[in-house]
Amino acid sequence: MSGFVPPPYPQDRLKPLAEICETHDGGMVNLSIGAPYVPPPASLMKLLDDPTAAMKYPPSIGSQEFRNAAAQWLTNLGASDLDAEGIAASVGSKEFVASLPGFLKLRTPDKSTILYPGVSYPTYEMGAQLGSCKPVAVATDELGRMDLASIAQKDIDDALCIWVNTPNNPTGALEDLQAVVEWGRANGILVVSDECYIEFTWEQDAETILKYGNDNLLAVHSLSKRSNFAGLRSGFYAGDRELVHYLSEVRKHGGLMQSGPVQAASVGAFSDNGHVVEQRAMYQSNLEKLIDVLGSIGVQAEMPGGGFYLWVKAATGTDWDFAEHLATELGVLGIPGSLYGEAGAGHIRLAAVVTPDQIGLLETRAS
Ligand SMILES: Cc1ncc(COP(=O)(O)O)c(C=O)c1O
């Protein structure tokens, strides 16, 4: 076969490490996936019980109520000129990240390059490949921000978009959004900002790229992290009205629809902040406790600027060696940093998705 062959999925490559973790009394503490571990509030789950919404084909672009609620929520977070016209629904955000490059290329067939942070969520690169585009990783500086000056002119000339992700998965770094917007506008390049961790910042307030207007900008959002809706698949994209309209039309032809009951429950989720305040406090406390557990086995870790991952420098050997060390010492499954790009080698990512019982287990193992 000479065509595209999907690489092994990152989590599938962790099986040998998982087997080591499972040898511990009490089993593995799986910190490899940023998956919610607390169900969404019952008040939001009730909204799913909507037979009419279940019966009807849902609007691919999202119901008026869904788009109004999303617009209001992002305006509260600083979007400067957003209304329902500038918003469309997605089925969670991963499918949007993975499909955007192909749709941008359909719109502008003479360009192919997709720029994305050198240490980042792997779907930016995969989306470029799935869309027959050219993925180009942008070097990051010591603060984890993209070094925009390092991008080659030929890649700038051929770029369909540049991805930015703040807070960054996996590093927790906070990007200088204004600098990326200015760079994008100076070069006439669409900036797409993946903001699914926007409410999980620990040093400063969250920022959306739509604070800087809508022109040639897109923000991508998800309820997977904010409201623990990962299993319901709710997200949206917003910003440049002409582009949102184009994408929503193409996606409608492709049958991409967020389910009606999920749209109804999402309206409730966007309108409620209480559950997010609680979830934030849990992640913050988990991050602090994990830092302490690691400290007691001599591993130094720091609070990230945002997000709910620890990006831990390998204390011994390669990132894979270090992941094995943590599996052996603590029964903890983390992700070797090289799975987030070559520049990530030398680190591992630990998701602070632990229950109080698991924290107790880790404290015992570390003592
Ligand atoms: C940076 C980033 N973007 C997008 C996603 C996709 O999330 P979802 O498809 O659940 O909205 C994730 C999931 O972990 C992520 O870390």
Ligand as a Chemical Component Dictionary entry (heavy atoms), coordinates in Angstrom:
data_LIG
# 
_chem_comp.id                   LIG 
_chem_comp.type                 NON-POLYMER 
_chem_comp.pdbx_formal_charge   0 
_chem_comp.three_letter_code    LIG 
# 
loop_
_chem_comp_atom.comp_id 
_chem_comp_atom.atom_id 
_chem_comp_atom.alt_atom_id 
_chem_comp_atom.type_symbol 
_chem_comp_atom.charge 
_chem_comp_atom.model_Cartn_x 
_chem_comp_atom.model_Cartn_y 
_chem_comp_atom.model_Cartn_z 
_chem_comp_atom.pdbx_ordinal 
LIG C1 C1 C 0 -5.810  20.977 22.847 1  
LIG C2 C2 C 0 -6.996  20.128 22.609 2  
LIG N1 N1 N 0 -7.833  20.435 21.624 3  
LIG C3 C3 C 0 -8.926  19.694 21.365 4  
LIG C4 C4 C 0 -9.209  18.576 22.123 5  
LIG C5 C5 C 0 -10.411 17.753 21.766 6  
LIG O1 O1 O 0 -11.372 17.696 22.735 7  
LIG P1 P1 P 0 -12.891 17.338 22.403 8  
LIG O2 O2 O 0 -12.920 16.677 21.065 9  
LIG O3 O3 O 0 -13.318 16.417 23.477 10 
LIG O4 O4 O 0 -13.634 18.618 22.371 11 
LIG C6 C6 C 0 -8.359  18.205 23.167 12 
LIG C7 C7 C 0 -8.632  16.998 23.961 13 
LIG O5 O5 O 0 -7.917  16.588 24.821 14 
LIG C8 C8 C 0 -7.217  19.011 23.428 15 
LIG O6 O6 O 0 -6.374  18.732 24.413 16 
# 
loop_
_chem_comp_bond.comp_id 
_chem_comp_bond.atom_id_1 
_chem_comp_bond.atom_id_2 
_chem_comp_bond.value_order 
_chem_comp_bond.pdbx_ordinal 
LIG C1 C2 SING 1  
LIG C2 N1 SING 2  
LIG C2 C8 DOUB 3  
LIG N1 C3 DOUB 4  
LIG C3 C4 SING 5  
LIG C4 C5 SING 6  
LIG C4 C6 DOUB 7  
LIG C5 O1 SING 8  
LIG O1 P1 SING 9  
LIG P1 O2 DOUB 10 
LIG P1 O3 SING 11 
LIG P1 O4 SING 12 
LIG C6 C7 SING 13 
LIG C6 C8 SING 14 
LIG C7 O5 DOUB 15 
LIG C8 O6 SING 16 
# 
